[in-house]
């Protein structure tokens, strides 16, 4: 479906790239963005004016990408930098409970565990954490439910809609982490009804490390008073008044320090590329690849950590020695990753059925390292 795009990703000329769960493939479009930043710095009479324009352009484009308003988006440097200002601003007096899966990405668990010093009580749910598990754990003491859309460990996809409904019914907030999914299918934060959403550019958004986005539902923005702040988080960025704290009325109040300008220039063309390709088409393409790969692995009786009904983008197969298996695949021209006892294969718009069949052949030739049913 996307064969015409493959030449725009140089690594595909000599590698089979199934690594988007860690880092999206570098594209010619992103390189052009790097060049535009370099040229603006080298030649502009007022580079900061150019850079602030790009910064606001990115805010608008990402807002449209997830069906949010620009004023609901904060541009930050990482998922951690998006979660921390919210976590550190919440009060845990009346509601002190934080409910999350044990399969959250480590930074999520660690940030909320750090709030124990401020009175938070953390409840980890055994994996797989179904909507029924959350329903049993969320109560009138629950302040917030951090929720991962797709688990980085096994590709498990949470029932975001139902878990959010349960949380809101009991007065709790929901903080969705979409890092392992955003860029592979349409995201509508309004339809999901989540209160907060965080993701970054380095995986399926096909951009660099060092850039992420925080969505905060409009009604909540001015009710949250961050204790982590910066000059860029103020109402008037260029007031330069060290004696005045005046947080912006938009989600920008959660930003920290000068924006990562080079990364912004690289992320803009990556978002444009995904938007032109069409997220519905990308989702359909990834589902075909994931189902074909899963079926092929099942026929070889390889154990899957990912539910068989998965639509992707991440499929994790169980291995007797996942790092050794990943190393074997690397020697054979694949780019994959491993976590614990799983070898991770992730699919994106630039992958093809030929990639899938090549990966299945490689698995068939290395079954001694795979756990089988």
N, C-alpha and C positions, 0 to 999 in steps of 0.2 A: 504493500500500500504506500509505503514511504521510501521506495527505492531511490527516488529522485533526490532525497535529502541526504542519503548516505555519503556521497562525496564531500559534503560539507563538514564531515567529522574525520579529520586526518587519521586518527588512530585505527579506524576501521579498515584501512588499507592493508594492515598487517596483523591485526588482532581481532579476536571475537570478544567484544566488550559487553560483559554481563555484570557490571560493577556499579551501576547507577545508584544502588542503595548506599554506596559510600561516597561516590563522586560522579557526577554526570560527565559524559564525554565532552571534551573541548571542541568547539566548533569554529569555523571560519567567521561566523557572525560575532562571536565573543571576541575573537582576535581583532576584528574591525572596531569593536567598541574600545578595546585597549588602545588602538591607534588613535581613535578620536580623542580619548582622554590625553594622550601624550601630546597630540597636536594642540589641544586647547591650552595645556600648561605651557607649551613652548611658544605659542604665538599670540595668545589673547592679551589684550591690554587690561582686562579685568577678569581674570580666570574665575574668581569666586562668584561673580554674577552668572557666568556660564554654568558653573558647577551647581549652584543653588537651583538653577533652572532644571538641570538634569535630575536633581534630587526630588523636586516636586513632580516632575514628569513621571518618575518611577513610582512615587506614591499613588498618583492617579491611575497608572496602568495596573499596578498590583491590586488596588481597590476594585477596579473593574473585573480583574481576573477572578476574584472570589465573591463578587456581588456585594461589595461594601462601599461606603462613602469614603472619599479621601481623608476626611477628618477623623475617621475611625482607624487609620493606619499609622503606626509608628515604624520608622526605619531604624533598625538596630543592627548590631554586629554579629549576633548569634542568637540561637534559641534561648540560651542562658540569660543573655542580656535583655530578652523580652519577658522572660518569666520572673526574674528577680525583682524588678520594680513593683510588680503586682503582688508577689508573695510577701515582700517586706512591708507593703502598705496595708495589708489586711489586718484587721483586728481579730484576735482569737478569744475574746472575752465571752461573748454570748454563744458563739458557734466556734468550737475549737477543733473539730474533727476534719481530717483530710483523708479522703478515700481514694485509693488508686491501685492499679494492678502491680504485681511484683515484676511484670515485664515492661514497665516504663523504661525509657532510655535513662541511663544512670544520672545524667544531669537533672532530670525531673525529680527523681527520688531524692537526690542529695539536696537540691534547693529546698524542697518542702521539709525534709528532715532537719535542715538548719533552722526552720521556724519553730522547732520544739523549744528553743531557748526563749521564745516569745509566747509560749503557751499552746502551740499546736500539738495535737495528738494524731499520729499518723497510723492509718489502718491500711495494710497491704492485703490485697486479695490474691488468693492462689490463682495461678494460670491454668487453663484459660478462664478469664473473668468474663462470664456471660452477663447479659442484662439482669438475669435472675440473681447473680452474685451481688451486683451493685444494689439491686432492690433490697436485698437482705441486710446490706451494710449501711446504706444511706439513711440517716434519720434526722430529727430536728436539731441535733448538735452538729451536723455536717456543714462546714463552711464552704468547701470547694471540692470538686471532683476533677483532678487532672486525668486526662484521658488520651491515650495514644490511638490515632486512627488506624495505623498499621504497625504491628510490632516489628522492631528491627531484628529480633531474635528468630522469629519463625513465620512472619508474614500474616499472622492472625489479624483479622479485620474486626474491629469493635462495632457493635450495634450503636452507633453514635446517636441516632435519632431516639431510640428507646431509652438509652441511659440518660440522655439529656432530659427527656420528658420526666423520668423518675426523679432526677435531681431537682429540677425546677418545681415539681409538685411538692417537694419537701423543703423548698426554700434554699437549696444549695446552688452555688455557681458551678459552671463547667468550663474548664480550660482545655481546649483540644490542641494536641500536638499533631500537625499534619506533615511533618518533615519527610516521612517515608511514603507519602502518597501524592502530595501536591505537585502538579505538573503532569500527572498521568491520567487525570479524568477531571471533569468539571467539579468545582467546589463552590458551594453556595452557603455562606455562613448564615445568611438569613433563614434559609430553608432548614438548615441544621439547628438553628436557634441557640447556638453556643454563645457564651458570654465573652470568651477570649479564644483566640486562635493564633498559633505561632508556627512558622515554618521558615526555612532558609533556602538559599539559592544553590548550594553546592551539590545537591542530589538531582532530583528529577526536574528542577527548574533550570538546570543546565548552566548555572552560573558559577561564580567563584566562592571559595570559603570567605568568611568575614563579612557576610551580609545576610540579614534575616528580616522578617516582618512580624509585627505584633498587631493583631486586630483586637480592638476593645469595643464592645457594643456601646453605641452612642449614649444611651441612658446612664451608663456606668462611669463614663470618663471623669466627669467633674466630682463624682462621689468618692473617687480614689485619690488619695493625696500621697504621692510617692515620696519616700525619704531618700531615695537614690535619684539624683537629678543632675542637671548640667545647664550650660548656657543655651544650648540648642533646645532645651525643653521649656524655655520661658515664652511668655506671650509675645514679647518683642525681642527677638533674637539679638538684634543689633542695638539694644538700649545700653548695653555695657554698664549696668548699674550693679556693682558688687554688693550693695547694701539692700537690695530689693529681691525678694523671692516672689515671683508672679508666674506660676505654671500656666502653660498654654491651655486653653479650654478644649483643645483637640487631643487626640491620642499622642501627638508629638510631646506631650508632657512626660511621657515615659521613655523618651530617648535619652541617650547618654553621650555627651561630647560631640566633637566634630564628626560629620557623616563620613563614611568610608567611600570617598569620591571615586577612586579608581574602580572599585567593585560595582558602584552604581553604573558607571559607563559600560561595564561588561554585562551586567544583568539586564539592562534595557533591551539590547538586541536578542538576548536569550528569551525573554518574555514575548517579544514580538514574533520570534520563530515559532514558539509553542502556540500562540494565538492564531497565527496564519495556518498552521497545520490543523488546528481544530481539536479541542479537547475531547469531544465526543468521538471523533475518528481515532484519536490516540488511544482512548480507553478501549474501543472495540478491537483495535490492533493488538494491544497488550493482552487482552483477554484471550484472543486466539493463540498467541504465543505461549501464554502461561498454561492454558488448558492442554495444548499439544505437548508441552514439556512434562507436565504432571502425568499425563496419560502414558507417555513413553517411559517415565521413571517407574510408574506402577507396573507396567508390563515386565520390567526387569526386577520387580519385587523389591525395589529400594524403598526404605522407610522414609516417609516425608514428615517433617515437623509442621508443615503448612497444611491446613485443612484441604482436603481433596477438591472441595468446591471453590477454591480460591480463584479469583479473577485477576490475580497479580496486583502489583508488579513484581512482588518478591516471593520466590519459592525457595525454601530451605530444606535440603535433604540431609538426613542423619548419616554421619560418618564415624568410623572407628577411630580415625585420626584426621580431623577436619583440616588443620594446618598443613599436614602432609599431602592431603588430597588436593587442597588449593594449590600447593606448590607443583604438584604433578600437572595440573591443568595449566598453570602458568608456563611450564616448560613446553606445553603443546600449543601455545599461542592464545590462550584464554586469559581474560582479566576477570577474576572472581574474588570473593572474600569469604572468610570463615568467622564464625562466632561460636564459642563453646564447642558443642559436638555437631554443629551444622555447617555445611557448605552452602553459601548464599549465591543464588542466581537471580539477577534482576533484569527486567526487560523494559525497553523504552521504544519510542517511535523509530529510532534508527536501527533497531534489531529486526531480524528477518527469520522466516521459517528455516532458512538454511543455517542460521546460527543455532537454532534450537536443535536441529537434527545433528549438527556437528557436536554439540554439547552432549547429546544422548549417546553418540558413538564413543565419545571420550569416556563417558561413564561406563559404558559396556566393557571397555578395555581396562577398567580399573575397579572392577567390582570387589576386589579383595579389600579395598579400603572403605567400602560402603556398608552400612548396616542394612540387612535385608530381612524381609518378613518371613 
